[in-house]
Amino acid sequence: TLIGYFCLGYPSEEDCVPTLEREGWEQRRPAVILRR
């Protein structure tokens, strides 16, 4: 499992789809909401 993805500087392009999803590494998962 990939834990982090580090970028330095400004992106060369903006996209609504995350890079890892676009490249086929990871798929989106639903957000987990924790309430105390």
Secondary structure, 3 states (H helix, E strand, C coil): CCCCCCCCCCCCCCCCCCHHHHCCCCCCCCCCCCCC
